[in-house]
């Protein structure tokens, strides 16, 4: 889930940037320090929007830089358990599909796609069911539920998010729309 948050941090302004306007130097330092960083509590800071307040600068002995406390607005993305997300299939592999959700890719294991048996079609890079002829490929839009989260602050690429589509209202967007049209047609015919 995306959230706008007010955060506080300390940034280092090196001697070479002391001639720059203070707000610009602090904002650049905040972007360099916080953007694209994974934090288990906050999630991922997607963007620093601007500086609200800059405290008084401090100089540490032996360091020519100035350190400032700053309050700033940021957009963060934090996946939450049981959250419903929509994303695009970015990769199909033998064991499932990777779905792009915000700055992360979540894994949709083959066992979590439908209640039907799903097989991997390596030639066409698709996952397909035999019974209903449903298939999933790169570029498809899906709606899924987050069922597992493991964020890794030190190695963000090692973060893992598990997804499922085996519940009512979840699945490939085309499947959901076809089901809704079928229900509407049945309701009209009664």
C-alpha positions as CSV (number, residue, x, y, z in Angstrom):
1,X,0.0,0.0,0.0
2,X,1.3,3.5,-0.9
3,X,1.3,6.0,1.9
4,X,2.3,9.6,2.2
5,X,4.3,10.0,5.4
6,X,6.1,12.7,7.3
7,X,9.5,11.4,8.3
8,X,12.5,12.7,10.2
9,X,16.1,12.1,9.4
10,X,19.7,13.4,9.7
11,X,21.6,14.2,6.6
12,X,25.3,15.1,6.0
13,X,26.0,18.1,3.7
14,X,29.6,17.8,2.6
15,X,31.9,20.9,2.3
16,X,31.6,21.0,-1.5
17,X,27.8,21.6,-1.2
18,X,27.9,24.4,1.4
19,X,27.6,27.1,-1.2
20,X,24.4,25.5,-2.6
21,X,21.0,26.7,-1.3
22,X,20.4,24.9,2.0
23,X,17.0,23.4,1.2
24,X,18.2,22.0,-2.2
25,X,21.3,20.5,-0.6
26,X,19.2,18.9,2.2
27,X,16.6,17.6,-0.2
28,X,19.2,16.0,-2.5
29,X,20.9,14.4,0.6
30,X,17.6,13.1,1.8
31,X,16.9,11.6,-1.7
32,X,20.3,10.0,-1.8
33,X,20.0,8.5,1.7
34,X,16.4,7.4,1.8
35,X,14.9,6.7,-1.7
36,X,14.8,3.1,-2.8
37,X,15.8,1.9,0.6
38,X,13.9,-1.0,2.2
39,X,13.0,-0.7,5.9
40,X,11.0,-3.5,7.7
41,X,8.9,-0.9,9.5
42,X,8.3,1.7,6.8
43,X,8.6,-0.4,3.7
44,X,10.3,1.2,0.7
45,X,10.7,5.0,0.4
46,X,9.6,5.5,-3.2
47,X,10.2,9.3,-3.3
48,X,11.1,12.2,-1.1
49,X,8.5,14.9,-1.9
50,X,10.0,17.9,-0.2
51,X,11.6,19.3,3.0
52,X,9.3,20.7,5.6
53,X,11.7,21.8,8.3
54,X,15.5,21.9,8.6
55,X,17.0,22.0,12.1
56,X,20.1,23.8,13.2
57,X,23.3,22.4,11.7
58,X,26.0,20.5,13.7
59,X,29.6,20.0,12.9
60,X,31.4,16.9,14.2
61,X,35.0,17.1,15.2
62,X,37.3,15.7,12.5
63,X,34.5,16.0,9.8
64,X,34.2,19.1,7.6
65,X,30.6,18.4,6.8
66,X,27.5,19.9,8.5
67,X,24.7,17.5,9.8
68,X,21.1,18.7,9.8
69,X,18.0,17.2,11.3
70,X,15.2,17.4,8.7
71,X,11.5,16.7,8.6
72,X,10.3,15.7,5.2
73,X,7.3,14.3,3.3
74,X,7.8,11.0,1.4
75,X,5.8,8.4,-0.5
76,X,6.4,4.9,0.9
77,X,5.2,1.5,-0.3
78,X,4.6,-1.1,2.4
79,X,3.0,-4.4,1.5
80,X,0.6,-5.6,4.1
81,X,-0.6,-9.1,4.9
82,X,-4.0,-9.9,3.4
83,X,-3.9,-6.8,1.2
84,X,-5.5,-7.0,-2.2
85,X,-3.2,-5.8,-4.9
86,X,-3.3,-5.5,-8.7
87,X,-0.2,-5.9,-10.8
88,X,1.2,-7.1,-14.1
89,X,2.8,-10.5,-14.8
90,X,6.5,-9.6,-15.3
91,X,7.9,-13.1,-15.7
92,X,6.6,-16.7,-16.1
93,X,8.7,-19.6,-14.7
94,X,8.0,-23.3,-14.2
95,X,6.9,-22.9,-10.6
96,X,4.8,-19.8,-11.0
97,X,4.5,-16.1,-12.1
98,X,6.2,-13.0,-10.8
99,X,3.8,-10.1,-10.4
100,X,5.0,-6.5,-10.3
101,X,3.4,-4.7,-7.3
102,X,4.9,-1.3,-6.6
103,X,8.7,-1.5,-6.3
104,X,8.5,-5.3,-5.5
105,X,7.8,-8.4,-7.5
106,X,5.6,-10.9,-5.7
107,X,5.6,-14.7,-6.4
108,X,2.3,-16.3,-7.4
109,X,3.1,-20.0,-7.1
110,X,1.3,-22.4,-9.5
111,X,-0.6,-23.9,-6.6
112,X,-2.0,-20.4,-5.8
113,X,-3.3,-19.5,-9.3
114,X,-6.6,-21.5,-9.5
115,X,-8.1,-24.6,-8.0
116,X,-7.4,-26.4,-11.3
117,X,-4.2,-28.2,-12.3
118,X,-1.8,-25.7,-14.0
119,X,0.9,-26.7,-16.3
120,X,3.9,-24.8,-17.7
121,X,4.0,-24.2,-21.4
122,X,7.7,-23.4,-21.9
123,X,7.4,-22.8,-25.7
124,X,4.9,-20.0,-25.2
125,X,6.1,-18.9,-21.7
126,X,2.6,-19.4,-20.2
127,X,0.9,-21.2,-17.4
128,X,-2.3,-22.9,-18.5
129,X,-5.1,-25.0,-17.1
130,X,-6.4,-27.9,-19.1
131,X,-10.0,-27.9,-17.9
132,X,-11.1,-24.3,-18.4
133,X,-8.4,-23.2,-20.9
134,X,-7.4,-20.4,-18.6
135,X,-3.8,-19.1,-19.2
136,X,-1.5,-16.6,-17.7
137,X,1.4,-14.9,-19.5
138,X,3.7,-12.0,-19.3
139,X,1.9,-8.6,-19.5
140,X,-1.4,-10.0,-18.1
141,X,-3.0,-7.9,-15.3
142,X,-4.1,-9.8,-12.2
143,X,-5.7,-9.2,-8.8
144,X,-4.2,-11.1,-5.9
145,X,-3.9,-11.2,-2.1
146,X,-0.7,-10.9,-0.2
147,X,-0.2,-14.1,1.9
148,X,3.5,-13.8,2.9
149,X,6.0,-11.0,3.4
150,X,9.7,-11.1,4.1
151,X,11.5,-7.8,3.5
152,X,15.3,-7.8,3.5
153,X,16.8,-4.5,4.5
154,X,20.4,-5.5,3.6
155,X,19.6,-7.2,0.3
156,X,16.4,-5.6,-1.0
157,X,16.4,-8.0,-4.0
158,X,16.2,-10.9,-1.6
159,X,12.8,-9.6,-0.3
160,X,10.0,-12.0,-0.8
161,X,6.2,-11.5,-1.2
162,X,3.9,-14.5,-1.6
163,X,0.6,-14.1,-3.5
164,X,-2.6,-16.1,-4.0
165,X,-5.5,-15.8,-6.5
166,X,-7.4,-18.8,-5.2
167,X,-10.2,-16.8,-3.6
168,X,-13.4,-15.3,-4.9
169,X,-12.9,-11.9,-6.6
170,X,-9.2,-12.7,-7.4
171,X,-7.6,-13.7,-10.6
172,X,-6.6,-12.5,-14.0
173,X,-8.6,-9.3,-14.8
174,X,-10.0,-10.9,-18.0
175,X,-11.3,-13.9,-16.0
176,X,-13.0,-11.7,-13.5
177,X,-14.6,-9.5,-16.2
178,X,-15.8,-12.6,-18.1
179,X,-17.3,-14.0,-14.9
180,X,-19.1,-10.7,-14.2
181,X,-20.5,-10.6,-17.8
182,X,-21.7,-14.3,-17.4
183,X,-23.4,-13.5,-14.1
184,X,-25.1,-10.4,-15.6
185,X,-26.3,-12.4,-18.6
186,X,-27.7,-15.1,-16.3
187,X,-29.5,-12.5,-14.1
188,X,-31.1,-10.9,-17.2
189,X,-32.3,-14.3,-18.5
190,X,-34.2,-15.0,-15.3
